[in-house]
Amino acid sequence: MTPTAGTLYGIGVGPGDPELITLKALKVLRQVPHIFASSSPKNTYSLALSIVRCHLNGAGIEHLPFPMTKDEAVLKAAWESNARRVLEVLATGADAAFVTLGDPLTYSTFGYLLKTLKRLDPEVSIVTIPGITSYSAAAALTHIPLTEGEESFYLVSGALGAAKLKEIIDKSDNIVILKTYRYFDDIYRTLEDLDLLDRTTCISRCGLDGETVVENLRDLKGRDLPYLSMIIIKKQGRGY
C-alpha cells in the first residue's frame, strides 16, 4: 500500500533569539522526523537551523543548497531540484519542516520553494507557520512604533540600493528597509539628500550576538554594515 504523503511545515523561526519562536512552531519542530534548512552551495551553515537546534528532538537534518545569484535559470533549477527532494521525503509518508529566518512568506526562500512545490504537485500538503519578523523585533528593541494613528509604513528591500526608497518616499509616513548591507552607501546618500539622516535608525544583527543600534547614521558613513542590517525611517521624527 502506498503511504499517505506527509505534510511540509514552513516554519518561521524569528529574527535570531531562540526564545522568539511561536509555541506552534516549537511543537512541530519537536515532532517532525525530518527538517530541511537552506544553505549556500559552498557550505552547510544555516542560521535558521542554529537558532532552533536547541529545540530539536532527534530529527534528521538536511541542507538544501540555494545559490546566491541573479541568474534566473540557475535559481529555477535549484528551486526545482530542492522541491523534488522535499516531495521525495513527503512521499514516504513522513512529515517534514523547512525552517527559515523571520517569517516564511516575507522575503524568504520558502516562498519560492512553496510555489515550486505547488507547481510540481498541486495536491501537496503544506502548512505555513508564521514567525516574528526582523523588523518587528527591531521596532521592539528600539521602542520605535512602526505605525500610529492613521500612519502607514512601507517595507522595502535595499538589495538594489536606494531605488525603492526614492520610489515610495512620498507615499508613506514610515519606511523599513531590509537588506541594506551591500548598497548602504547609496542608501546613505539618498537619506542625506532627503534630509532624513536624523530620522533614521540602523539595527544590525537583531537578536543575535553582535547586535547593534545606531541612531546617529553619520557614524556609519563609509563603513561596511553586517549582513543582517536594516533601517527604520520615521519621516516625522522618532518621537522620543
C-alpha positions in Angstrom: 0.0 0.0 0.0 1.3 3.4 -0.9 1.7 5.6 2.2 -0.3 8.8 2.5 2.0 11.6 1.7 3.3 13.7 4.6 2.9 17.4 5.3 5.5 20.0 4.9 5.6 22.7 7.6 7.1 26.0 6.6 8.3 27.4 9.9 9.5 31.0 10.6 12.0 30.8 13.5 12.1 34.5 14.2 14.9 37.0 13.8 17.6 35.3 15.9 16.8 35.0 19.5 15.8 31.3 20.1 13.1 32.4 22.5 11.3 34.4 19.8 9.7 31.3 18.3 6.0 30.5 18.5 4.6 27.7 20.6 3.1 26.2 17.4 6.4 26.1 15.7 8.1 24.6 18.7 5.5 21.8 18.9 6.0 20.9 15.2 9.8 21.1 15.4 9.8 18.6 18.3 7.5 16.1 16.4 8.6 16.1 12.7 11.2 13.4 11.8 12.8 15.4 9.0 14.0 19.1 8.9 15.1 21.0 5.9 17.2 24.2 6.0 18.5 26.3 3.2 22.2 26.9 2.8 24.8 28.1 0.4 26.1 25.5 -2.2 29.5 26.3 -0.8 28.8 25.2 2.8 26.1 23.7 5.1 25.7 26.6 7.5 22.2 27.7 8.3 21.5 30.5 10.7 17.8 29.4 10.9 18.9 25.9 11.9 21.4 27.2 14.5 18.5 29.2 16.1 16.3 26.2 16.6 18.9 23.5 17.1 18.4 23.6 20.9 14.7 22.8 20.4 15.1 19.8 18.2 14.3 16.2 19.3 16.4 13.9 17.2 15.0 14.9 13.8 17.1 14.2 10.7 18.5 17.4 9.2 19.1 18.0 5.5 20.5 21.1 3.9 19.1 22.3 0.6 21.5 24.4 -1.4 20.1 27.7 -2.7 22.7 29.7 -4.8 23.1 33.4 -4.2 22.8 34.6 -7.8 20.5 36.7 -10.0 20.7 34.1 -12.8 17.1 33.1 -13.1 17.9 29.8 -14.9 20.3 28.8 -12.1 17.8 29.8 -9.5 14.9 27.9 -11.0 16.9 24.8 -11.4 17.8 24.9 -7.7 14.2 25.6 -6.6 13.0 22.6 -8.7 15.8 20.3 -7.5 15.1 21.1 -3.9 11.3 20.9 -4.3 11.7 17.4 -5.8 13.8 16.3 -2.9 11.2 17.6 -0.4 8.5 15.7 -2.4 10.6 12.5 -2.2 10.6 12.7 1.6 6.9 13.5 1.9 6.1 10.6 -0.5 7.4 8.2 2.2 4.6 9.4 4.4 6.8 11.3 6.8 6.1 14.9 7.7 8.9 17.5 7.4 9.7 21.1 8.3 11.5 23.8 6.4 13.0 26.3 8.8 13.6 29.9 7.7 14.6 33.2 9.4 11.9 35.6 10.4 8.6 34.9 8.6 8.3 32.2 5.9 6.4 34.5 3.5 8.4 37.7 4.0 11.5 37.9 1.8 12.1 34.2 2.4 13.4 31.3 0.3 10.4 29.4 1.5 8.1 31.4 -0.8 10.0 30.2 -3.9 10.0 26.6 -2.6 6.3 26.8 -1.9 5.4 28.0 -5.4 7.6 25.3 -7.0 6.1 22.6 -4.8 2.6 23.6 -5.8 3.5 23.6 -9.4 5.1 20.2 -9.3 2.3 18.7 -7.1 -0.8 20.8 -6.7 -2.1 18.4 -4.1 1.0 18.6 -1.8 0.1 19.3 1.8 1.7 22.4 3.2 1.2 24.2 6.5 2.9 27.6 6.9 3.6 28.8 10.5 4.3 32.5 10.7 7.3 33.8 12.6 8.3 37.1 14.2 9.9 39.3 11.6 13.2 41.1 12.0 11.6 44.5 11.7 9.1 43.7 14.4 11.9 42.6 16.7 13.9 45.7 15.7 11.0 48.0 16.5 10.6 46.3 19.9 14.3 46.7 20.6 14.4 50.4 19.7 10.9 51.3 21.0 10.1 52.8 17.6 6.4 52.5 16.7 6.1 51.4 13.1 2.7 53.0 12.7 0.5 55.2 14.9 -3.0 56.5 14.4 -3.6 56.9 10.6 0.1 56.4 9.7 1.2 53.9 7.1 4.6 52.2 6.6 6.3 50.6 3.7 8.5 47.5 3.8 11.1 47.6 1.1 14.3 45.8 0.0 17.6 47.6 -0.2 19.1 44.7 -2.2 19.4 47.1 -5.2 20.2 50.2 -3.3 18.0 53.2 -2.8 15.8 52.8 -5.9 12.7 51.6 -3.9 13.3 54.3 -1.3 13.2 57.0 -3.9 10.1 55.5 -5.4 8.0 55.4 -2.3 9.4 58.1 -0.1 6.4 60.4 -0.7 3.8 57.7 -0.3 4.4 56.6 3.3 4.9 58.1 6.8 7.4 55.4 7.9 9.7 53.1 5.9 11.6 49.9 6.8 14.5 49.0 4.5 15.8 45.4 4.8 19.0 44.1 3.1 20.8 47.4 3.4 24.4 46.0 3.8 25.5 45.8 0.2 24.4 49.2 -1.0 24.4 51.1 2.2 26.5 54.0 0.7 23.8 54.6 -1.9 21.1 54.4 0.7 23.0 56.8 3.0 23.5 59.4 0.2 19.8 59.3 -0.6 18.8 59.7 3.1 21.3 62.6 3.3 19.8 64.2 0.1 16.3 63.8 1.6 17.3 65.3 5.0 16.3 62.1 6.7 19.5 61.1 8.5 18.3 62.4 11.8 15.1 60.4 11.4 16.6 57.1 10.7 17.8 54.3 13.0 20.1 51.4 11.9 19.7 48.0 13.5 22.2 45.2 12.8 22.1 41.5 13.9 18.9 42.0 15.9 18.5 39.3 18.5 22.0 37.8 17.7 25.5 38.2 19.1 26.9 41.5 18.0 23.5 43.2 18.0 23.9 47.0 17.5 21.6 50.0 17.3 22.9 53.2 15.7 20.7 56.3 16.0 23.3 58.7 14.5 23.7 57.4 11.0 26.6 59.8 10.4 28.6 57.4 12.5 28.2 54.8 9.8 29.2 56.9 6.8 31.7 55.0 4.7 31.5 51.9 6.9 30.5 48.3 5.9 27.4 47.0 7.6 26.9 43.4 8.8 24.8 41.2 6.5 21.7 41.3 8.7 21.2 45.1 8.8 18.1 47.2 8.4 17.0 50.8 8.8 13.8 52.3 10.2 12.8 55.7 8.9 10.3 57.9 10.8 9.6 60.9 8.5 8.1 62.8 11.3 10.9 62.0 13.7 11.4 59.3 16.2 9.0 60.9 18.7 11.2 60.5 21.8 
